[in-house]
C-alpha cells in the first residue's frame, strides 16, 4: 500500500469519527442552548440545572442514533481489517 492510499484511509477514518460524533454533539448543543435560555429567563444559575439536560440529551441521542453509528462503524472496520492484515504481512 502506498503512502497516498494510507493517508486516504486515515482521512476517511477521521471523517467517519466526526460524522459519528456529530449527532451526540448536536444533542448536547441543543440541550445546552435550551438550558442556557431557561437559566437566563428564570435566573437560576445552578450547574446541575445545566448538566442534567445535556446528559439526558446525549443519552437520548445514543439510544436513537446508536444502531446507525454501530452499523457505520462495523462497515468501516470490516473494510479495514483486510487492509491492516495486508500492512502487517508486507515486508
Backbone as numpy.savetxt, mean C-alpha at the origin, in Angstrom:
# Nx Ny Nz CAx CAy CAz Cx Cy Cz
20.33 -12.16 -17.50 19.47 -10.99 -17.50 20.36 -9.75 -17.50
20.00 -8.79 -18.30 20.78 -7.57 -18.40 20.43 -6.62 -17.26
21.30 -5.65 -17.07 21.05 -4.68 -16.00 19.82 -3.83 -16.32
19.55 -3.60 -17.63 18.34 -2.85 -18.01 17.08 -3.61 -17.67
17.10 -4.92 -17.88 15.95 -5.75 -17.54 15.73 -5.82 -16.04
16.84 -5.91 -15.31 16.75 -5.94 -13.85 16.22 -4.61 -13.31
16.67 -3.52 -13.90 16.18 -2.20 -13.48 14.69 -2.06 -13.77
14.24 -2.62 -14.88 12.81 -2.57 -15.20 11.99 -3.37 -14.19
12.53 -4.51 -13.74 11.82 -5.31 -12.74 11.76 -4.58 -11.40
12.84 -3.93 -11.02 12.85 -3.17 -9.76 11.87 -2.01 -9.86
11.86 -1.33 -11.00 10.92 -0.21 -11.19 9.48 -0.71 -11.11
9.20 -1.85 -11.73 7.85 -2.42 -11.68 7.47 -2.79 -10.25
8.42 -3.32 -9.48 8.15 -3.68 -8.09 7.84 -2.46 -7.23
8.59 -1.39 -7.43 8.36 -0.16 -6.66 7.01 0.45 -7.04
6.70 0.45 -8.33 5.41 0.98 -8.78 4.27 0.15 -8.21
4.42 -1.16 -8.18 3.38 -2.02 -7.61 3.21 -1.75 -6.12
4.31 -1.53 -5.40 4.22 -1.22 -3.97 3.45 0.07 -3.75
3.70 1.07 -4.58 2.97 2.33 -4.45 1.49 2.14 -4.76
1.18 1.37 -5.78 -0.22 1.14 -6.14 -0.95 0.33 -5.08
-0.25 -0.61 -4.44 -0.89 -1.42 -3.41 -1.11 -0.64 -2.12
-0.23 0.33 -1.85 -0.37 1.13 -0.63 -1.37 2.27 -0.80
-1.67 2.63 -2.04 -2.51 3.80 -2.29 -3.89 3.74 -1.63
-4.64 2.62 -1.72 -5.97 2.63 -1.08 -5.90 2.85 0.44
-4.89 2.29 1.08 -4.77 2.47 2.53 -4.38 3.90 2.87
-3.50 4.48 2.07 -3.10 5.86 2.32 -4.24 6.83 2.06
-5.03 6.57 1.04 -6.18 7.43 0.75 -7.21 7.33 1.88
-7.43 6.12 2.38 -8.37 5.96 3.50 -7.90 6.72 4.73
-6.60 6.65 5.02 -6.06 7.40 6.16 -6.16 8.90 5.93
-5.94 9.33 4.69 -6.03 10.75 4.36 -7.46 11.26 4.54
-8.44 10.52 4.02 -9.84 10.94 4.13 -10.27 10.98 5.59
-9.89 9.95 6.35 -10.26 9.92 7.77 -9.57 11.05 8.52
-8.33 11.35 8.18 -7.61 12.45 8.83 -8.23 13.80 8.54
-8.62 14.02 7.29 -9.27 15.29 6.95 -10.61 15.41 7.65
-11.38 14.33 7.66 -12.69 14.37 8.32 -12.55 14.63 9.82
-11.62 13.95 10.48 -11.45 14.18 11.91 -10.85 15.56 12.19
-10.02 16.05 11.29 -9.48 17.40 11.45 -10.56 18.46 11.37
-11.46 18.28 10.40 -12.59 19.22 10.29 -13.50 19.12 11.51
-13.77 17.90 11.94 -14.61 17.71 13.13 -13.96 18.34 14.36
-12.66 18.16 14.51 -11.95 18.76 15.66 -11.97 20.28 15.58
-11.86 20.82 14.35 -11.89 22.27 14.21 -13.26 22.84 14.52
-14.30 22.14 14.11 -15.66 22.62 14.36 -16.05 22.50 15.83
-15.64 21.41 16.48 -16.04 21.18 17.86 -15.00 21.66 18.87
-13.81 22.02 18.41 -12.69 22.46 19.24 -12.26 21.41 20.25
-12.37 20.15 19.84 -11.86 19.04 20.64 -10.51 18.66 20.04
-9.43 18.84 20.78 -8.09 18.59 20.26 -7.42 17.41 20.95
-8.17 16.37 21.21 -7.63 15.16 21.82 -6.99 14.29 20.75
-5.76 13.84 20.92 -5.12 13.00 19.90 -5.85 11.68 19.65
-6.50 11.14 20.66 -7.24 9.88 20.48 -8.41 10.07 19.52
-9.01 11.25 19.54 -10.14 11.52 18.64 -9.66 11.51 17.19
-8.43 11.93 16.95 -7.89 11.92 15.59 -7.37 10.56 15.19
-6.87 9.78 16.13 -6.24 8.51 15.81 -7.24 7.40 15.53
-8.26 7.28 16.32 -9.19 6.16 16.21 -9.88 6.11 14.84
-10.40 7.21 14.30 -11.01 7.11 12.96 -10.01 6.75 11.86
-8.77 7.19 11.99 -7.76 6.82 10.99 -7.49 5.33 11.01
-7.34 4.79 12.20 -7.10 3.36 12.33 -8.31 2.58 11.81
-9.50 3.04 12.14 -10.71 2.37 11.66 -10.81 2.46 10.13
-10.47 3.61 9.57 -10.51 3.77 8.12 -9.53 2.87 7.41
-8.32 2.76 7.95 -7.33 1.86 7.35 -7.77 0.41 7.51
-8.38 0.07 8.65 -8.89 -1.29 8.84 -9.97 -1.64 7.85
-10.88 -0.72 7.62 -11.94 -0.95 6.62 -11.33 -1.08 5.23
-10.35 -0.26 4.92 -9.69 -0.34 3.61 -8.97 -1.67 3.44
-8.37 -2.19 4.49 -7.71 -3.50 4.40 -8.74 -4.59 4.13
-9.88 -4.52 4.80 -10.92 -5.52 4.57 -11.47 -5.43 3.15
-11.69 -4.22 2.67 -12.28 -4.03 1.35 -11.27 -4.33 0.23
-10.06 -3.79 0.35 -9.08 -3.91 -0.73 -8.09 -5.05 -0.52
-8.14 -5.74 0.60 -7.20 -6.81 0.88 -7.15 -7.92 -0.15
-8.29 -8.45 -0.59 -8.23 -9.50 -1.61 -7.61 -9.05 -2.92
-7.90 -7.85 -3.35 -7.31 -7.33 -4.58 -5.81 -7.13 -4.42
-5.40 -6.61 -3.29 -3.97 -6.40 -3.02 -3.25 -7.75 -3.01
-3.84 -8.73 -2.34 -3.21 -10.06 -2.28 -3.12 -10.69 -3.66
-4.15 -10.53 -4.48 -4.15 -11.10 -5.82 -3.05 -10.47 -6.68
-2.93 -9.15 -6.65 -1.90 -8.48 -7.43 -0.50 -8.85 -6.95
-0.34 -8.96 -5.65 0.96 -9.33 -5.09 1.32 -10.77 -5.45
0.35 -11.65 -5.43 0.59 -13.05 -5.80 0.97 -13.16 -7.28
0.29 -12.41 -8.13 0.61 -12.42 -9.56 2.04 -11.94 -9.80
2.42 -10.86 -9.14 3.77 -10.33 -9.29 4.80 -11.33 -8.77
4.54 -11.94 -7.62 5.48 -12.91 -7.06 5.61 -14.13 -7.96
4.52 -14.60 -8.53 4.59 -15.76 -9.43 5.40 -15.45 -10.68
5.39 -14.21 -11.13 6.22 -13.83 -12.27 7.67 -13.65 -11.87
7.94 -13.30 -10.63 9.30 -13.01 -10.20 10.08 -14.25 -9.77
9.42 -15.30 -9.27 10.16 -16.47 -8.79 11.03 -17.09 -9.87
10.54 -17.28 -11.11 11.45 -17.81 -12.14 12.62 -16.87 -12.45
12.37 -15.57 -12.40 13.45 -14.61 -12.68 14.50 -14.69 -11.57
14.05 -14.78 -10.33 14.99 -14.88 -9.20 15.79 -16.18 -9.28
15.11 -17.27 -9.66 15.82 -18.55 -9.81 16.83 -18.49 -10.93
16.49 -17.81 -12.03 17.43 -17.68 -13.14 18.63 -16.82 -12.75
18.39 -15.78 -11.96 19.51 -14.96 -11.50 20.44 -15.73 -10.57
19.86 -16.58 -9.74 20.67 -17.38 -8.81 21.46 -18.46 -9.53
20.95 -18.97 -10.63 21.62 -20.05 -11.35 22.68 -19.53 -12.30
22.61 -18.27 -12.69 23.58 -17.74 -13.65 24.91 -17.49 -12.97
26.03 -17.75 -13.70 27.36 -17.57 -13.08 27.74 -16.12 -12.92
